[in-house]
Amino acid sequence: MNTPNGKALDSLIARGARGDMQAFAALVRETESCAFALAVRMLDDADDAEDAVQECFLRVWRHLGRYDGRAKFTTWLYTIVSRICLDRLRERARTGAVTTRLPEGCEAVGTVESAAARIETRDLAEAVRAMARELPPVQRLVFTLRDLEDLPVREVCDITGLSEGSVKTNLCYARRALRVRLEKHESIRR
């Protein structure tokens, strides 16, 4: 995750908490890409992700005065985004809604030389994303934060409110389910 400079961010947070709209707007500009990256990976829909991020920053604005600095700001932000995304995923499951509109450039393409290898990598990344959509919401969140966003387990615990054991268990189940699905996917492709 590419996070903004700590001291500059602290200044924006303090000024934003005092009601400085320009500082808050700068805080949003500095951190919205982190929030959007998580939301789009969780929701697989660019429009829904934008809505979730907008809702997130409305909550941040209302509660910025409560941010106490015990956790990194981005951890606090990810907590809010992840809860909004989980609520949206649960609502989709309840209503049976399915969406998958990713923005241009969101596919994960490796740094490989040949066009064929890039296409295969893109296909594999899309297969993993599609399979991750089928995971239960908490497993999907933990997998996204740990394996796609590359956050340490401790930070995943802070964001989700889960114990380290629960994070590791959910991650294990998610990886196992994805491995089984990938093996089936590969056997079908042959």
C-alpha positions as CSV (number, residue, x, y, z in Angstrom):
1,M,0.0,0.0,0.0
2,N,1.3,3.4,-0.9
3,T,0.6,5.6,2.1
4,P,1.1,9.4,2.4
5,N,3.8,11.1,4.4
6,G,3.1,10.7,8.2
7,K,3.8,14.3,9.4
8,A,2.0,16.0,6.6
9,L,-0.9,13.6,7.1
10,D,-1.0,14.3,10.8
11,S,-1.2,18.0,10.1
12,L,-4.1,17.5,7.7
13,I,-5.9,15.3,10.2
14,A,-5.5,17.9,13.0
15,R,-6.6,20.8,10.8
16,G,-9.5,18.8,9.3
17,A,-10.7,17.8,12.8
18,R,-10.9,21.5,13.6
19,G,-13.2,22.0,10.6
20,D,-10.7,23.2,8.0
21,M,-12.4,22.1,4.8
22,Q,-9.3,22.7,2.7
23,A,-7.2,20.4,4.9
24,F,-9.9,17.8,4.8
25,A,-10.1,18.0,1.0
26,A,-6.3,17.5,0.9
27,L,-6.6,14.6,3.3
28,V,-9.2,13.0,1.0
29,R,-6.9,13.5,-2.0
30,E,-4.0,11.9,-0.2
31,T,-5.8,8.8,0.9
32,E,-8.7,8.2,-1.5
33,S,-6.6,6.0,-3.8
34,C,-5.9,3.6,-0.8
35,A,-9.6,3.5,0.1
36,F,-10.7,3.0,-3.5
37,A,-8.2,0.2,-4.1
38,L,-9.6,-1.8,-1.2
39,A,-13.2,-1.0,-2.1
40,V,-12.9,-2.0,-5.8
41,R,-11.1,-5.3,-4.8
42,M,-13.8,-6.1,-2.3
43,L,-16.8,-5.0,-4.4
44,D,-15.6,-5.7,-7.9
45,D,-17.7,-2.8,-9.1
46,A,-16.1,0.6,-9.8
47,D,-19.4,2.5,-9.3
48,D,-20.2,0.7,-6.1
49,A,-16.6,1.2,-4.9
50,E,-16.8,5.0,-5.6
51,D,-20.1,5.1,-3.6
52,A,-18.5,3.2,-0.7
53,V,-15.5,5.5,-0.7
54,Q,-17.7,8.6,-0.7
55,E,-19.7,7.1,2.2
56,C,-16.4,6.4,4.0
57,F,-15.2,9.9,3.7
58,L,-18.5,11.3,4.9
59,R,-18.1,9.1,8.0
60,V,-14.4,10.2,8.3
61,W,-15.6,13.9,8.2
62,R,-18.2,13.3,10.9
63,H,-15.9,11.4,13.2
64,L,-12.5,12.9,12.5
65,G,-12.5,14.5,15.9
66,R,-12.7,11.0,17.4
67,Y,-9.6,9.7,15.6
68,D,-7.1,9.3,18.5
69,G,-4.0,8.4,16.6
70,R,-3.5,5.0,18.4
71,A,-3.6,3.3,15.0
72,K,-2.3,4.6,11.7
73,F,-4.8,6.8,9.9
74,T,-4.8,4.4,7.0
75,T,-5.7,1.6,9.3
76,W,-8.6,3.6,10.7
77,L,-9.6,4.5,7.1
78,Y,-9.4,0.8,5.9
79,T,-11.5,-0.2,8.9
80,I,-14.3,2.2,7.8
81,V,-14.0,1.1,4.1
82,S,-14.0,-2.6,5.0
83,R,-17.1,-2.3,7.2
84,I,-19.0,-0.4,4.5
85,C,-17.9,-3.0,1.9
86,L,-18.9,-5.9,4.1
87,D,-22.3,-4.3,4.6
88,R,-22.7,-3.9,0.8
89,L,-21.6,-7.5,0.2
90,R,-24.1,-8.8,2.8
91,E,-26.8,-6.7,1.2
92,R,-25.9,-8.2,-2.3
93,A,-26.1,-11.7,-0.8
94,R,-29.4,-10.9,0.8
95,T,-30.9,-9.5,-2.4
96,G,-29.1,-11.7,-4.9
97,A,-27.5,-8.7,-6.7
98,V,-24.3,-9.4,-8.7
99,T,-22.1,-6.7,-10.2
100,T,-18.7,-6.8,-11.8
101,R,-17.7,-3.6,-13.4
102,L,-14.0,-3.0,-12.8
103,P,-12.4,0.3,-13.9
104,E,-9.8,0.2,-16.7
105,G,-6.4,-0.7,-15.6
106,C,-7.5,-2.6,-12.4
107,E,-6.5,-6.0,-13.7
108,A,-3.3,-7.3,-12.1
109,V,-0.7,-7.8,-14.9
110,G,2.7,-9.0,-14.0
111,T,6.0,-7.7,-15.3
112,V,6.5,-10.5,-17.9
113,E,8.1,-10.1,-21.3
114,S,5.8,-11.9,-23.8
115,A,2.3,-10.8,-24.8
116,A,1.1,-14.4,-24.3
117,A,2.5,-14.5,-20.8
118,R,0.8,-11.2,-20.0
119,I,-2.5,-12.5,-21.3
120,E,-2.2,-15.7,-19.3
121,T,-1.3,-13.6,-16.2
122,R,-4.3,-11.3,-16.7
123,D,-6.5,-14.4,-17.2
124,L,-5.2,-15.9,-14.0
125,A,-5.7,-12.6,-12.1
126,E,-9.3,-12.4,-13.3
127,A,-9.9,-16.0,-12.4
128,V,-8.6,-15.4,-8.9
129,R,-10.8,-12.2,-8.6
130,A,-13.8,-14.2,-9.8
131,M,-13.2,-17.0,-7.4
132,A,-12.6,-14.5,-4.5
133,R,-16.1,-13.1,-5.2
134,E,-17.5,-16.5,-4.1
135,L,-15.7,-16.4,-0.7
136,P,-17.8,-15.6,2.4
137,P,-17.5,-11.8,3.1
138,V,-15.1,-12.1,6.0
139,Q,-12.8,-14.5,4.2
140,R,-12.9,-12.2,1.2
141,L,-12.0,-9.2,3.3
142,V,-9.1,-10.9,5.1
143,F,-7.8,-12.4,1.8
144,T,-8.0,-8.9,0.1
145,L,-6.3,-7.1,3.0
146,R,-3.5,-9.6,3.5
147,D,-2.8,-11.1,0.1
148,L,-3.9,-8.4,-2.3
149,E,-3.2,-5.3,-0.3
150,D,-0.1,-7.0,1.3
151,L,-0.9,-5.7,4.8
152,P,0.7,-7.4,7.9
153,V,-1.6,-9.8,9.9
154,R,-1.5,-7.4,12.8
155,E,-2.9,-4.5,10.7
156,V,-5.6,-6.8,9.3
157,C,-6.5,-7.6,12.9
158,D,-6.7,-3.9,13.7
159,I,-8.8,-3.2,10.6
160,T,-11.3,-6.1,10.9
161,G,-11.5,-6.3,14.7
162,L,-10.7,-10.0,14.4
163,S,-8.2,-11.8,16.6
164,E,-5.0,-12.9,15.0
165,G,-6.2,-16.5,15.2
166,S,-9.4,-15.6,13.4
167,V,-7.5,-13.7,10.7
168,K,-5.2,-16.6,10.1
169,T,-8.0,-19.1,10.1
170,N,-10.1,-17.1,7.7
171,L,-7.0,-16.6,5.5
172,C,-6.3,-20.3,5.6
173,Y,-9.8,-21.2,4.6
174,A,-9.9,-18.5,1.8
175,R,-6.5,-19.7,0.4
176,R,-7.6,-23.3,0.5
177,A,-10.9,-22.6,-1.2
178,L,-9.1,-20.5,-3.9
179,R,-6.4,-23.2,-4.4
180,V,-9.1,-25.9,-4.9
181,R,-11.0,-23.6,-7.4
182,L,-7.7,-22.8,-9.2
183,E,-6.8,-26.4,-9.5
184,K,-10.3,-27.1,-11.0
185,H,-9.9,-24.1,-13.3
186,E,-6.5,-25.2,-14.5
187,S,-7.7,-28.8,-15.1
188,I,-10.7,-27.4,-17.2
189,R,-8.3,-25.2,-19.3
190,R,-6.1,-28.2,-20.2
